[in-house]
Amino acid sequence: MAWSFFGIRRGADYANDVGKLNPVHVIVAGVLAAVLFVIALITLIHWVVGSGVAAS
C-alpha cells in the first residue's frame, strides 16, 4: 500500500486506477493544491517580512 505513495505500482493496478479517474476530480484537486500553495507562499512572505529578517 505504501508503495503507491512513491509511485511504484504494478501495471495492472495503475491501469485500473487510471480507468476510474474522473477528470473533474483531477481538476478540482489541482486547483485546490494551487490555492493552498499560493496561501502558503503568502503566509511565508508575511512571516519573513514581519520578523524583520528581510529588512536591509
Contact map, one row per residue, 1 for C-alpha under 8 A:
11111000000000000000000000000000000000000000000000000000
11111100000000000000000000000000000000000000000000000000
11111111100000000000000000000000000000000000000000000000
11111111100000000000000000000000000000000000000000000000
11111111000000000000000000000000000000000000000000000000
01111111000000000000000000000000000000000000000000000000
00111111100000000000000000000000000000000000000000000000
00111111110000000000000000000000000000000000000000000000
00110011111011000000000000000000000000000000000000000000
00000001111111000000000000000000000000000000000000000000
00000000111111100000000000000000000000000000000000000000
00000000011111110000000000000000000000000000000000000000
00000000111111111000000000000000000000000000000000000000
00000000111111111100000000000000000000000000000000000000
00000000001111111110000000000000000000000000000000000000
00000000000111111111000000000000000000000000000000000000
00000000000011111111100000000000000000000000000000000000
00000000000001111111100000000000000000000000000000000000
00000000000000111111100000000000000000000000000000000000
00000000000000011111110000000000000000000000000000000000
00000000000000001111111011000000000000000000000000000000
00000000000000000001111111000000000000000000000000000000
00000000000000000000111111100000000000000000000000000000
00000000000000000000011111110000000000000000000000000000
00000000000000000000111111111000000000000000000000000000
00000000000000000000111111111100000000000000000000000000
00000000000000000000001111111110000000000000000000000000
00000000000000000000000111111111000000000000000000000000
00000000000000000000000011111111100000000000000000000000
00000000000000000000000001111111110000000000000000000000
00000000000000000000000000111111111000000000000000000000
00000000000000000000000000011111111100000000000000000000
00000000000000000000000000001111111110000000000000000000
00000000000000000000000000000111111111000000000000000000
00000000000000000000000000000011111111100000000000000000
00000000000000000000000000000001111111110000000000000000
00000000000000000000000000000000111111111000000000000000
00000000000000000000000000000000011111111100000000000000
00000000000000000000000000000000001111111110000000000000
00000000000000000000000000000000000111111111000000000000
00000000000000000000000000000000000011111111100000000000
00000000000000000000000000000000000001111111110000000000
00000000000000000000000000000000000000111111111000000000
00000000000000000000000000000000000000011111111100000000
00000000000000000000000000000000000000001111111110000000
00000000000000000000000000000000000000000111111111000000
00000000000000000000000000000000000000000011111111100000
00000000000000000000000000000000000000000001111111111100
00000000000000000000000000000000000000000000111111111110
00000000000000000000000000000000000000000000011111111000
00000000000000000000000000000000000000000000001111111100
00000000000000000000000000000000000000000000000111111110
00000000000000000000000000000000000000000000000111111110
00000000000000000000000000000000000000000000000110111111
00000000000000000000000000000000000000000000000010011111
00000000000000000000000000000000000000000000000000000111
